[in-house]
Amino acid sequence: MAVPSIESIRNVALVGSGSSGKTTLTERLLYASGVINRMGSVEEGNTVSDWTDLEKEHQHSLQASVVHFEHDGAFVNLIDTPGMADFLGHAIACLPAVETAAVVIDAGRGVTNVTRRLMTIAGDRGLPRMLIINKMDEHQADLEELVGKVREVFGSTCLPMNLPTTDRSGVIDVFGEESGDPLFSSVEEAHTQIIEQVVEVDEDLMNAYFEVGAEGLDKEQVHNAFEKALREAHLIPICFVSAKTGAGIEALMRVIAHQLPNPKEGNPRTFVHVNADGEEREFQPEADPGKPLIAHVFKVATDPFVGKLGVFRIHQGTIKAKSEVRIGDIRKPVRIGNLMRLQGKDHEDVSEAGPGDIVALAKVDEIHHDVVLHNDPEGGSIRLKPLQLPTPLYGLAVTLTNRADEAKFGTAISKITDEDPCFVMERIAATKQTVLRGLGELHLRVCLEKLKQNYGIEVETAPPKVAYKETITAKAEGHHRHKKQSGGSGEFGEVYLRVEPLPADHETGFEFVNATVGGSIPKQFMPAIEKGILQVMSEGAIAGYPMRGVKVEVYDGKHHPVDSKEVAFIKAGRGAFIDAVKKAKPVLLEPFVELEITAPSDKMGDIAGDLSTKRGRVQDSNVEGDMCVVRAVAPLSELQNYSNELKSLTAGAGSYAMDYSHDEITPPNIQAEVVAAYKPHEED
């Protein structure tokens, strides 16, 4: 296949709620463009983008899938992303790879919690957005009311590019020449609304509009203003389709091919260059094939045939098969093999790819999610400006059913972590638990199914103990003398120190200061004292949980010219620090999360009441039609089974999203229980 020109490329991510029809829409676009000669279906498990066994079993997208097609001279890279809240990390991770986020809305279900989140996230990333209202053929859906709702929630910049016909069998393009009776509004009114919205970003065009009207405007100038309005979020076009019947698909493909931005027209991503001296500089790459390569890996997968697969978007320069590239901050270039263009699970070899294109590499172990491939002429490293992903808070403690699987467990978890940006494993020393964390119960269930199906590993699960943190709330002093004499050289070190709390937003949560005078402790022993203190910071002083928010100042001590050595001051530092912490009114901190709950409006009181029993606090609530949105903060420990509890409370109609908010001091009665439970470990 020839390398597509930069001007012809359109990179689009289909995002939106689960069951909004993104995978069926992807299938319909591939069929309409001639890529496939028969449409598959999610129910039959034969779609191009949902091809894994787990996706067929769950009948939902569980990972992002890249496909491509051509239409009217445009080469379209389309990314079909998961829509269930538990898998939103996969969708968000794809946003740096595209110029446009196309948010798909189910005409029957309307604006959901996930729709809101994705619209906000894409807007915060500076991505042009469009809304695709799918399932327009469902006659029980009030499309006019839905457009009003969309404009109420997302603003008056949301305007229809086409209108459904009265029988919902097709659409009328407000810029086209089709005739027909629209279901609501009028073609003239819709056309005028978009023109008036677009000309606002171009003063000359606005003046021309007032002079000659819409019909007298220069089409090229209108197109440029349309692109600018998209980039500046001054316009969010709405398109109506039915992926099931094909209604509106041709009109949608025209919008993609002729209205959406190409890589030169979209808002560029911000990268960070780090030179050999560690100095950082932000910059934006140019979509120029002659510049040094900059490509970002937004997805990693394990392919059953080619092994580890890194999927990346090229932001600058050109990459060729069999060439050498640098990966992240690895100094030595890595020789790559074949470049591949993806069509779901199928791959097609390409000789090279340029700016704006999306391709993949196989069998390069150094590749991982979010890494940058580059050929920096200065020999530095390059990374994408950090991408905010949902924090994996839902946890399960796991133990291997078969101890013999221990050797391959770590490798399997590492591969799943590579593929899933919101899946992590923690080994918590204080609780002696291995905890897997994800975005929800379904997320972790799928990960455990993957462990079993792909790697033959079974585990037993249990709720994890709460991941508390320790800190102090007052100033205090501590002292410890370590002296050991057992024949031969002894050990001696004595340390006096002070501790005080640091602000909650302190960058590292720890400060160490040497305030000794007169050589009471030689400088070469200061790192040993700090090492002993850091051991306690990681292990905990009162309940076995990591500490943070502590400033330590060593102000005095004693040493022995013969017996003082590093190990002695490590132990003296530990002892003095523990002594000080116990006097400094230590407390346990527990994680609190932000909750956004969407449910039927008549359940708002029940939800607020239930949250109060969980030590939760409602921050905001509003009613939107027959649904309500409740925003609250609550301790994570009280929400371990909230998914099931909310389903029971709302008869299955409620949904929620949560993200880490902050830490708060644990109530005294709970702290006393936790500290008491730790005492046996203290004595061991």
Secondary structure, 3 states (H helix, E strand, C coil): CCCCCHHHEEEEEEEECCCCCHHHHHHHHHHHCCCCCCCCCCCCCCCCCCCCHHHHHHCCCCCCEEEEEEECCEEEEEEECCCCHHHHHHHHHHHHHCCEEEEEEECCCCCCHHHHHHHHHHHHCCCCEEEEEECCCCCCCCHHHHHHHHHHHHCCCEEECEEEECCCCCEEECCCCCCCCECCCCHHHHHHHHHHHHHCCCHHHHHHHHHHCHHHCCHHHHHHHHHHHHHCCCCEEEEECCCCCCCCHHHHHHHHHHCCCCCCCCCCCCEEEECCCCCEEEECCCCCCCCCCEEEEEEEEEECCCEEEEEEEEEECCEECCCEEEECCCCCCEECCCEEEEECCEEEEECEECCCCEEEEECCCCCCCCCEEECCCCCCEEEECCCCCCCCCEEEEEEECCHHHHHHHHHHHHHHHHHCCCCEEEEECCCCEEEEEECCHHHHHHHHHHHHHHHCCCEEEECCCCCCEEEECCCEEEEEEEEECCCCCCEEEEEEEEEEECCCCCCCCEEEEECCCCCCCCHHHHHHHHHHHHHHHHHCCCCCCCECCEEEEEEEEECCCCCCCHHHHHHHHHHHHHHHHHHCCEEEEEEEEEEEEEEEHHHHHHHHHHHHCCCCEEEEEEEECCEEEEEEEEEHHHHCCHHHHHHHHHCCCCEEEEEEEEEEECCHHHHHHHHHHHHHHHHC
